[in-house]
Amino acid sequence: MLAEGHGNKTIAWKLGISEHTAKFHVASILSKLNSGTRTEAVTLGIRRGLILI
């Protein structure tokens, strides 16, 4: 959903979780990819084969 450009609120709604939980998971993704931004995380995810386009 990050690759689709969705914000935390939309991600939370689509997954049926709280916005706080979505924010926590997004932060975890950024940390695991050693990324500073959502865009960088998506780019790294594509390069590493984690996101198929």
C-alpha positions in Angstrom: 0.0 0.0 0.0 3.0 2.3 0.5 3.9 1.7 -3.2 0.3 2.7 -4.1 0.9 6.0 -2.3 -1.7 5.4 0.5 -1.3 7.3 3.8 -1.5 5.8 7.2 -5.2 6.5 7.6 -6.1 4.7 4.4 -3.8 1.8 5.2 -5.3 1.4 8.6 -8.9 1.5 7.2 -8.0 -1.1 4.5 -6.4 -3.4 7.0 -9.0 -2.9 9.7 -6.4 -1.7 12.3 -5.9 1.6 14.1 -4.1 4.4 12.5 -1.5 4.2 15.3 -0.8 0.6 14.5 -0.5 1.4 10.8 2.0 4.2 11.7 3.9 1.8 13.8 4.2 -0.8 11.0 5.2 1.8 8.4 7.9 3.0 10.8 9.1 -0.6 11.2 9.3 -1.0 7.4 11.3 2.2 7.1 13.6 1.1 9.9 14.2 -2.4 8.5 15.0 -1.0 5.0 17.2 1.7 6.6 15.1 4.3 4.8 14.4 7.9 5.6 11.3 8.3 3.6 8.3 6.3 2.3 9.4 7.0 -1.3 12.9 5.6 -0.5 11.4 2.6 1.2 9.3 1.8 -1.9 12.3 2.3 -4.2 14.4 -0.1 -2.0 11.6 -2.6 -1.9 11.3 -2.6 -5.7 15.1 -3.0 -6.1 15.2 -5.9 -3.6 12.3 -7.7 -5.2 10.0 -7.1 -2.2 7.5 -5.1 -4.4 6.6 -6.4 -7.8 5.6 -3.8 -10.4 
